[in-house]
Amino acid sequence: MKKASTAHLLGIGLDNNDGHKRITRAETFSIVGGSEETHERMTETLIKTVEDLKSRGRALEDTESRELAEILHRNTPG
């Protein structure tokens, strides 16, 4: 039986002025709000971060906050 994840990332976009409500949910993260561009950037960043952790054989809940911050920064689109 698969162990339930105890860690979850939450992205909140605060720059939405077009009236749309954007919500993206995944097993290890949720993203709410933001303009279309911001929401897409946050989604891309978190997907790549989760993929990086999986390729390292690591789970989100087993990753130190400093290491996670570095991985997030590296995966943020330019």
MOPAC internal coordinates of N, CA, C and O (Angstrom, degrees):
PM7 1SCF
backbone

  N    0.0000 0     0.00 0     0.00 0    0    0    0
  C    1.4384 1     0.00 0     0.00 0    1    0    0
  C    1.5239 1   109.26 1     0.00 0    2    1    0
  O    1.2310 1   119.87 1   -44.20 1    3    2    1
  N    1.3123 1   117.86 1   135.80 1    3    2    1
  C    1.4478 1   122.84 1  -177.46 1    5    3    2
  C    1.5243 1   110.85 1   -76.53 1    6    5    3
  O    1.2310 1   121.18 1   -45.57 1    7    6    5
  N    1.3357 1   115.35 1   134.43 1    7    6    5
  C    1.4549 1   121.58 1   179.05 1    9    7    6
  C    1.5352 1   109.67 1   -71.77 1   10    9    7
  O    1.2310 1   120.29 1   -46.62 1   11   10    9
  N    1.3101 1   117.06 1   133.38 1   11   10    9
  C    1.4586 1   121.10 1   177.99 1   13   11   10
  C    1.5258 1   109.57 1   -70.27 1   14   13   11
  O    1.2310 1   120.79 1   -42.09 1   15   14   13
  N    1.3097 1   116.10 1   137.91 1   15   14   13
  C    1.4521 1   121.18 1   178.68 1   17   15   14
  C    1.5222 1   110.24 1   -69.38 1   18   17   15
  O    1.2310 1   121.24 1   -42.19 1   19   18   17
  N    1.3205 1   115.23 1   137.81 1   19   18   17
  C    1.4592 1   119.42 1   178.25 1   21   19   18
  C    1.5186 1   111.59 1  -103.99 1   22   21   19
  O    1.2310 1   120.06 1   174.30 1   23   22   21
  N    1.3208 1   117.49 1    -5.70 1   23   22   21
  C    1.4603 1   121.91 1   179.77 1   25   23   22
  C    1.5253 1   109.18 1  -112.40 1   26   25   23
  O    1.2310 1   121.35 1   -34.12 1   27   26   25
  N    1.3115 1   115.03 1   145.88 1   27   26   25
  C    1.4634 1   120.29 1  -179.39 1   29   27   26
  C    1.5269 1   107.78 1  -151.63 1   30   29   27
  O    1.2310 1   120.79 1   -48.86 1   31   30   29
  N    1.3280 1   116.10 1   131.14 1   31   30   29
  C    1.4618 1   120.54 1   176.85 1   33   31   30
  C    1.5210 1   109.20 1   -91.54 1   34   33   31
  O    1.2310 1   120.63 1   -35.26 1   35   34   33
  N    1.3210 1   116.40 1   144.74 1   35   34   33
  C    1.4548 1   121.95 1   179.03 1   37   35   34
  C    1.5173 1   108.94 1  -128.09 1   38   37   35
  O    1.2310 1   120.89 1   -58.34 1   39   38   37
  N    1.3303 1   115.91 1   121.66 1   39   38   37
  C    1.4605 1   121.50 1   175.53 1   41   39   38
  C    1.5143 1   109.26 1  -107.69 1   42   41   39
  O    1.2310 1   120.73 1   -48.09 1   43   42   41
  N    1.3295 1   116.21 1   131.91 1   43   42   41
  C    1.4569 1   120.78 1  -179.82 1   45   43   42
  C    1.5313 1   108.27 1  -125.07 1   46   45   43
  O    1.2310 1   121.02 1   -61.36 1   47   46   45
  N    1.3277 1   115.65 1   118.64 1   47   46   45
  C    1.4582 1   121.32 1   176.96 1   49   47   46
  C    1.5151 1   109.57 1   -94.39 1   50   49   47
  O    1.2310 1   120.92 1   -49.55 1   51   50   49
  N    1.3122 1   115.84 1   130.45 1   51   50   49
  C    1.4602 1   120.03 1  -175.27 1   53   51   50
  C    1.5303 1   113.27 1  -111.22 1   54   53   51
  O    1.2310 1   119.92 1  -174.16 1   55   54   53
  N    1.3265 1   117.76 1     5.84 1   55   54   53
  C    1.4568 1   120.25 1  -173.89 1   57   55   54
  C    1.5309 1   114.17 1  -104.47 1   58   57   55
  O    1.2310 1   119.84 1  -154.00 1   59   58   57
  N    1.3047 1   117.91 1    26.00 1   59   58   57
  C    1.4612 1   120.84 1  -177.25 1   61   59   58
  C    1.5272 1   110.49 1   -86.56 1   62   61   59
  O    1.2310 1   121.00 1   -56.77 1   63   62   61
  N    1.3310 1   115.68 1   123.23 1   63   62   61
  C    1.4591 1   119.27 1   175.54 1   65   63   62
  C    1.5320 1   111.19 1  -132.84 1   66   65   63
  O    1.2310 1   120.96 1  -162.03 1   67   66   65
  N    1.3412 1   115.77 1    17.97 1   67   66   65
  C    1.4635 1   118.63 1  -178.91 1   69   67   66
  C    1.5254 1   113.54 1  -103.59 1   70   69   67
  O    1.2310 1   119.94 1  -177.17 1   71   70   69
  N    1.3300 1   117.71 1     2.83 1   71   70   69
  C    1.4530 1   121.66 1   176.45 1   73   71   70
  C    1.5213 1   115.41 1    83.56 1   74   73   71
  O    1.2310 1   119.55 1   175.93 1   75   74   73
  N    1.3414 1   118.45 1    -4.07 1   75   74   73
  C    1.4627 1   121.01 1   179.51 1   77   75   74
  C    1.5288 1   110.17 1   -83.50 1   78   77   75
  O    1.2310 1   120.99 1   -34.40 1   79   78   77
  N    1.3161 1   115.70 1   145.60 1   79   78   77
  C    1.4630 1   121.78 1   175.39 1   81   79   78
  C    1.5251 1   107.11 1  -106.76 1   82   81   79
  O    1.2310 1   120.76 1   -67.70 1   83   82   81
  N    1.3000 1   116.15 1   112.30 1   83   82   81
  C    1.4599 1   121.35 1  -177.45 1   85   83   82
  C    1.5203 1   109.48 1  -107.49 1   86   85   83
  O    1.2310 1   121.17 1   -50.37 1   87   86   85
  N    1.3408 1   115.36 1   129.63 1   87   86   85
  C    1.4615 1   121.90 1   178.16 1   89   87   86
  C    1.5195 1   107.82 1  -139.57 1   90   89   87
  O    1.2310 1   120.54 1   -51.37 1   91   90   89
  N    1.3135 1   116.57 1   128.63 1   91   90   89
  C    1.4606 1   122.17 1   174.79 1   93   91   90
  C    1.5231 1   106.56 1  -127.76 1   94   93   91
  O    1.2310 1   120.84 1   -52.39 1   95   94   93
  N    1.3359 1   115.99 1   127.61 1   95   94   93
  C    1.4676 1   120.54 1   179.62 1   97   95   94
  C    1.5201 1   109.66 1  -124.04 1   98   97   95
  O    1.2310 1   121.25 1   -39.27 1   99   98   97
  N    1.3186 1   115.21 1   140.73 1   99   98   97
  C    1.4596 1   122.36 1   175.43 1  101   99   98
  C    1.5246 1   107.01 1  -140.52 1  102  101   99
  O    1.2310 1   120.73 1    -2.14 1  103  102  101
  N    1.2996 1   116.20 1   177.86 1  103  102  101
  C    1.4639 1   120.41 1  -177.12 1  105  103  102
  C    1.5272 1   112.12 1   -60.95 1  106  105  103
  O    1.2310 1   120.33 1   141.76 1  107  106  105
  N    1.3373 1   116.97 1   -38.24 1  107  106  105
  C    1.4602 1   119.63 1  -174.39 1  109  107  106
  C    1.5249 1   114.09 1  -114.10 1  110  109  107
  O    1.2310 1   119.72 1  -178.70 1  111  110  109
  N    1.3317 1   118.14 1     1.30 1  111  110  109
  C    1.4604 1   119.10 1   178.29 1  113  111  110
  C    1.5167 1   111.79 1  -154.06 1  114  113  111
  O    1.2310 1   121.88 1   -21.83 1  115  114  113
  N    1.3328 1   114.00 1   158.17 1  115  114  113
  C    1.4594 1   122.65 1   173.29 1  117  115  114
  C    1.5195 1   107.60 1  -136.52 1  118  117  115
  O    1.2310 1   120.84 1   -36.96 1  119  118  117
  N    1.3298 1   115.99 1   143.04 1  119  118  117
  C    1.4568 1   121.37 1   177.74 1  121  119  118
  C    1.5169 1   107.43 1  -129.76 1  122  121  119
  O    1.2310 1   121.00 1   -48.40 1  123  122  121
  N    1.3213 1   115.70 1   131.60 1  123  122  121
  C    1.4620 1   120.32 1   178.07 1  125  123  122
  C    1.5225 1   109.58 1  -130.29 1  126  125  123
  O    1.2310 1   121.67 1   -36.16 1  127  126  125
  N    1.3207 1   114.41 1   143.84 1  127  126  125
  C    1.4505 1   121.05 1   173.74 1  129  127  126
  C    1.5074 1   114.66 1    75.59 1  130  129  127
  O    1.2310 1   121.88 1    12.50 1  131  130  129
  N    1.3094 1   114.01 1  -167.50 1  131  130  129
  C    1.4538 1   121.87 1  -179.99 1  133  131  130
  C    1.5149 1   112.55 1    88.97 1  134  133  131
  O    1.2310 1   121.38 1   -20.86 1  135  134  133
  N    1.3067 1   114.96 1   159.14 1  135  134  133
  C    1.4585 1   121.03 1   172.88 1  137  135  134
  C    1.5245 1   107.85 1   -66.96 1  138  137  135
  O    1.2310 1   120.34 1   -10.50 1  139  138  137
  N    1.3014 1   116.96 1   169.50 1  139  138  137
  C    1.4650 1   119.83 1   178.79 1  141  139  138
  C    1.5264 1   110.47 1   -56.91 1  142  141  139
  O    1.2310 1   120.33 1   135.11 1  143  142  141
  N    1.3349 1   116.97 1   -44.89 1  143  142  141
  C    1.4639 1   121.14 1  -178.65 1  145  143  142
  C    1.5325 1   111.49 1   -64.38 1  146  145  143
  O    1.2310 1   120.29 1   133.64 1  147  146  145
  N    1.3107 1   117.05 1   -46.36 1  147  146  145
  C    1.4656 1   121.09 1  -179.58 1  149  147  146
  C    1.5178 1   111.14 1   -63.12 1  150  149  147
  O    1.2310 1   120.58 1   135.03 1  151  150  149
  N    1.3150 1   116.50 1   -44.97 1  151  150  149
  C    1.4615 1   120.97 1  -179.17 1  153  151  150
  C    1.5288 1   110.49 1   -61.47 1  154  153  151
  O    1.2310 1   120.36 1   136.82 1  155  154  153
  N    1.3250 1   116.91 1   -43.18 1  155  154  153
  C    1.4693 1   120.94 1   178.63 1  157  155  154
  C    1.5272 1   110.99 1   -64.02 1  158  157  155
  O    1.2310 1   120.18 1   138.32 1  159  158  157
  N    1.3288 1   117.25 1   -41.68 1  159  158  157
  C    1.4757 1   120.32 1   179.53 1  161  159  158
  C    1.5217 1   111.34 1   -64.23 1  162  161  159
  O    1.2310 1   120.46 1   137.10 1  163  162  161
  N    1.3308 1   116.73 1   -42.90 1  163  162  161
  C    1.4647 1   119.79 1   178.48 1  165  163  162
  C    1.5249 1   110.41 1   -64.07 1  166  165  163
  O    1.2310 1   120.46 1   137.51 1  167  166  165
  N    1.3234 1   116.72 1   -42.49 1  167  166  165
  C    1.4636 1   120.74 1   179.69 1  169  167  166
  C    1.5253 1   110.59 1   -61.55 1  170  169  167
  O    1.2310 1   120.58 1   132.43 1  171  170  169
  N    1.3242 1   116.50 1   -47.57 1  171  170  169
  C    1.4705 1   120.87 1   179.30 1  173  171  170
  C    1.5278 1   110.77 1   -59.95 1  174  173  171
  O    1.2310 1   120.50 1   136.24 1  175  174  173
  N    1.3156 1   116.64 1   -43.76 1  175  174  173
  C    1.4675 1   121.11 1   179.87 1  177  175  174
  C    1.5241 1   111.61 1   -60.32 1  178  177  175
  O    1.2310 1   120.59 1   133.01 1  179  178  177
  N    1.3141 1   116.47 1   -46.99 1  179  178  177
  C    1.4656 1   119.38 1  -176.77 1  181  179  178
  C    1.5226 1   112.33 1   -71.81 1  182  181  179
  O    1.2310 1   119.84 1   143.78 1  183  182  181
  N    1.3196 1   117.91 1   -36.22 1  183  182  181
  C    1.4690 1   120.14 1   176.59 1  185  183  182
  C    1.5277 1   109.80 1   -62.19 1  186  185  183
  O    1.2310 1   120.25 1   133.01 1  187  186  185
  N    1.3325 1   117.13 1   -46.99 1  187  186  185
  C    1.4684 1   120.31 1   179.60 1  189  187  186
  C    1.5271 1   111.33 1   -63.88 1  190  189  187
  O    1.2310 1   120.28 1   142.80 1  191  190  189
  N    1.3175 1   117.08 1   -37.20 1  191  190  189
  C    1.4602 1   120.92 1   179.36 1  193  191  190
  C    1.5209 1   111.08 1   -64.49 1  194  193  191
  O    1.2310 1   120.40 1   134.66 1  195  194  193
  N    1.3227 1   116.85 1   -45.34 1  195  194  193
  C    1.4683 1   121.03 1   178.28 1  197  195  194
  C    1.5327 1   110.07 1   -62.86 1  198  197  195
  O    1.2310 1   120.29 1   138.93 1  199  198  197
  N    1.3353 1   117.05 1   -41.07 1  199  198  197
  C    1.4650 1   120.67 1   177.86 1  201  199  198
  C    1.5244 1   110.93 1   -62.90 1  202  201  199
  O    1.2310 1   120.13 1   137.76 1  203  202  201
  N    1.3315 1   117.36 1   -42.24 1  203  202  201
  C    1.4680 1   120.98 1   177.46 1  205  203  202
  C    1.5192 1   111.05 1   -59.26 1  206  205  203
  O    1.2310 1   120.57 1   133.65 1  207  206  205
  N    1.3187 1   116.52 1   -46.35 1  207  206  205
  C    1.4584 1   119.84 1   179.61 1  209  207  206
  C    1.5238 1   110.69 1   -61.49 1  210  209  207
  O    1.2310 1   119.82 1   136.39 1  211  210  209
  N    1.3279 1   117.95 1   -43.61 1  211  210  209
  C    1.4685 1   121.13 1   178.93 1  213  211  210
  C    1.5145 1   111.01 1   -61.77 1  214  213  211
  O    1.2310 1   120.20 1   138.84 1  215  214  213
  N    1.3395 1   117.22 1   -41.16 1  215  214  213
  C    1.4725 1   119.95 1  -179.17 1  217  215  214
  C    1.5270 1   111.29 1   -66.10 1  218  217  215
  O    1.2310 1   120.29 1   155.55 1  219  218  217
  N    1.3228 1   117.06 1   -24.45 1  219  218  217
  C    1.4676 1   122.13 1   177.03 1  221  219  218
  C    1.5260 1   111.63 1   -89.34 1  222  221  219
  O    1.2310 1   120.71 1   177.32 1  223  222  221
  N    1.3378 1   116.24 1    -2.68 1  223  222  221
  C    1.4558 1   120.45 1  -178.44 1  225  223  222
  C    1.5174 1   112.47 1    72.15 1  226  225  223
  O    1.2310 1   120.71 1  -151.15 1  227  226  225
  N    1.3264 1   116.25 1    28.85 1  227  226  225
  C    1.4603 1   121.78 1  -175.93 1  229  227  226
  C    1.5153 1   110.80 1  -114.25 1  230  229  227
  O    1.2310 1   120.90 1   -28.41 1  231  230  229
  N    1.2954 1   115.89 1   151.59 1  231  230  229
  C    1.4563 1   122.28 1   174.57 1  233  231  230
  C    1.5246 1   108.24 1  -105.28 1  234  233  231
  O    1.2310 1   120.48 1   -26.83 1  235  234  233
  N    1.3009 1   116.68 1   153.17 1  235  234  233
  C    1.4535 1   121.72 1  -179.78 1  237  235  234
  C    1.5282 1   111.26 1   -55.41 1  238  237  235
  O    1.2310 1   120.48 1   134.98 1  239  238  237
  N    1.3194 1   116.69 1   -45.02 1  239  238  237
  C    1.4672 1   120.06 1  -176.81 1  241  239  238
  C    1.5311 1   113.12 1   -68.94 1  242  241  239
  O    1.2310 1   120.07 1   166.45 1  243  242  241
  N    1.3326 1   117.48 1   -13.55 1  243  242  241
  C    1.4628 1   121.43 1   179.68 1  245  243  242
  C    1.5263 1   112.49 1  -100.95 1  246  245  243
  O    1.2310 1   120.08 1  -171.76 1  247  246  245
  N    1.3252 1   117.45 1     8.24 1  247  246  245
  C    1.4583 1   121.93 1  -175.67 1  249  247  246
  C    1.5230 1   110.12 1  -104.80 1  250  249  247
  O    1.2310 1   121.01 1   -50.67 1  251  250  249
  N    1.3188 1   115.67 1   129.33 1  251  250  249
  C    1.4682 1   120.92 1   178.33 1  253  251  250
  C    1.5239 1   109.91 1   -64.43 1  254  253  251
  O    1.2310 1   120.34 1   -32.47 1  255  254  253
  N    1.3061 1   116.95 1   147.53 1  255  254  253
  C    1.4642 1   121.11 1  -175.87 1  257  255  254
  C    1.5292 1   112.30 1   -60.86 1  258  257  255
  O    1.2310 1   119.83 1   142.83 1  259  258  257
  N    1.3118 1   117.93 1   -37.17 1  259  258  257
  C    1.4695 1   120.41 1   179.36 1  261  259  258
  C    1.5335 1   110.74 1   -65.30 1  262  261  259
  O    1.2310 1   120.42 1   135.66 1  263  262  261
  N    1.3262 1   116.81 1   -44.34 1  263  262  261
  C    1.4629 1   120.72 1   178.20 1  265  263  262
  C    1.5248 1   110.55 1   -63.78 1  266  265  263
  O    1.2310 1   120.35 1   137.88 1  267  266  265
  N    1.3247 1   116.93 1   -42.12 1  267  266  265
  C    1.4509 1   121.13 1   178.63 1  269  267  266
  C    1.5313 1   110.86 1   -61.66 1  270  269  267
  O    1.2310 1   120.35 1   137.80 1  271  270  269
  N    1.3230 1   116.94 1   -42.20 1  271  270  269
  C    1.4669 1   120.73 1   178.17 1  273  271  270
  C    1.5283 1   110.80 1   -61.11 1  274  273  271
  O    1.2310 1   119.94 1   139.63 1  275  274  273
  N    1.3224 1   117.72 1   -40.37 1  275  274  273
  C    1.4693 1   121.71 1   178.57 1  277  275  274
  C    1.5272 1   111.01 1   -65.02 1  278  277  275
  O    1.2310 1   120.42 1   137.52 1  279  278  277
  N    1.3231 1   116.80 1   -42.48 1  279  278  277
  C    1.4684 1   120.98 1   179.78 1  281  279  278
  C    1.5283 1   109.84 1   -66.34 1  282  281  279
  O    1.2310 1   120.22 1   136.71 1  283  282  281
  N    1.3238 1   117.18 1   -43.29 1  283  282  281
  C    1.4695 1   120.48 1   177.28 1  285  283  282
  C    1.5240 1   111.06 1   -59.66 1  286  285  283
  O    1.2310 1   120.80 1   134.38 1  287  286  285
  N    1.3189 1   116.07 1   -45.62 1  287  286  285
  C    1.4719 1   120.55 1  -179.84 1  289  287  286
  C    1.5253 1   111.21 1   -61.29 1  290  289  287
  O    1.2310 1   120.53 1   135.80 1  291  290  289
  N    1.3240 1   116.59 1   -44.20 1  291  290  289
  C    1.4642 1   121.80 1  -179.98 1  293  291  290
  C    1.5284 1   111.86 1   -63.82 1  294  293  291
  O    1.2310 1   120.38 1   147.92 1  295  294  293
  N    1.3358 1   116.88 1   -32.08 1  295  294  293
  C    1.4624 1   120.94 1  -176.63 1  297  295  294
  C    1.5247 1   114.00 1   -92.22 1  298  297  295
  O    1.2310 1   119.64 1   178.42 1  299  298  297
  N    1.3154 1   118.30 1    -1.58 1  299  298  297
  C    1.4569 1   121.04 1   178.77 1  301  299  298
  C    1.5228 1   109.28 1   -75.53 1  302  301  299
  O    1.2310 1   120.27 1   -55.29 1  303  302  301
  N    1.3400 1   117.09 1   124.71 1  303  302  301
  C    1.4770 1   120.05 1  -179.91 1  305  303  302
  C    1.5278 1   110.91 1   -59.80 1  306  305  303
  O    1.2310 1   121.35 1   -36.64 1  307  306  305
  N    1.3421 1   115.03 1   143.36 1  307  306  305
  C    1.4635 1   122.02 1  -179.05 1  309  307  306
  C    1.4513 1   113.15 1   -67.73 1  310  309  307
  O    1.2310 1   120.10 1   180.00 1  311  310  309

